[in-house]
Amino acid sequence: MGIISLERIDNLIWLGRYSERIYLTIKEFFSVMIKCLTIQIYIKNTVTYFRF
């Protein structure tokens, strides 16, 4: 096994940080989208339920 240079270690650290940021952003995005869709479905069902 060879020696890993400091530059490669630094690049791996940054890759990990950005990967985590992307993962958390996507996770939050889908969480918000599911909430929005759930609210829209609830509102749509409520509005159609009260139509005469």
Secondary structure, DSSP 8 states (H G I E B T S, - for coil): -----HHHHHHHHHHHHHHHHHHHHHHHHHHHHHHHHHHHHHHHHHHHHT--
